[in-house]
Amino acid sequence: MVNIKNIEKNNDIVKCEIYPEDSKEAGTLSVDLSTEKYQYELPAGYEWCKNHAAHAAREIVAMNRDGELPKEKRIMWV
């Protein structure tokens, strides 16, 4: 599970805060919608959560395609 908050879109770039699992500290995530490439920085101690950033980036791309980009979102997978 990952929470993304303060989602902001500026042209083709979406930036947000990323909170993996039970982290109280935020990391950052930036997604280029034109290329679907992303950059992230996870909070200290959560470096092992690389897949959380990938899930969040894919969800941001999908939400943008659907024309719905909320201010925050909880993403879960199995």
SVG drawing of the C-alpha trace seen along z (x, -y; Angstrom):
<svg xmlns="http://www.w3.org/2000/svg" viewBox="-12 -24 29 34">
<polyline fill="none" stroke="black" stroke-width="0.4" points="0.0,0.0 1.1,-3.5 -0.6,-6.9 0.1,-9.8 -0.9,-13.3 -0.7,-16.9 -1.0,-15.7 -0.2,-18.7 -0.1,-18.7 1.8,-21.3 1.6,-20.6 2.8,-17.0 4.5,-16.8 2.7,-15.5 4.4,-15.9 3.2,-14.6 4.2,-13.4 4.6,-9.6 4.0,-7.8 5.0,-4.1 3.3,-1.5 3.2,-2.9 5.6,-5.9 4.7,-9.1 7.5,-10.9 6.8,-11.8 9.0,-11.2 8.6,-12.8 7.4,-11.4 7.5,-13.2 5.9,-11.6 6.4,-12.8 3.0,-12.0 4.4,-12.3 7.0,-9.6 5.6,-7.8 9.0,-8.0 9.2,-8.8 11.7,-9.9 11.3,-9.5 12.9,-9.9 11.6,-7.7 11.8,-8.6 14.8,-7.4 14.4,-3.8 12.0,-3.0 14.5,-2.6 13.3,1.0 9.9,-0.3 10.9,-1.0 7.9,1.0 5.6,-1.4 6.9,-4.3 6.3,-2.2 2.7,-1.4 2.1,-5.1 3.5,-6.3 1.4,-3.8 -1.7,-4.9 -1.0,-8.5 -0.7,-7.8 -4.0,-5.8 -5.9,-8.5 -4.7,-11.2 -5.8,-9.1 -9.3,-8.8 -9.4,-12.6 -9.5,-12.3 -6.5,-13.5 -7.5,-13.9 -5.5,-15.6 -4.7,-12.4 -5.1,-8.7 -4.5,-5.4 -3.2,-2.7 -3.4,1.0 -2.3,4.1 -2.0,7.8"/>
</svg>
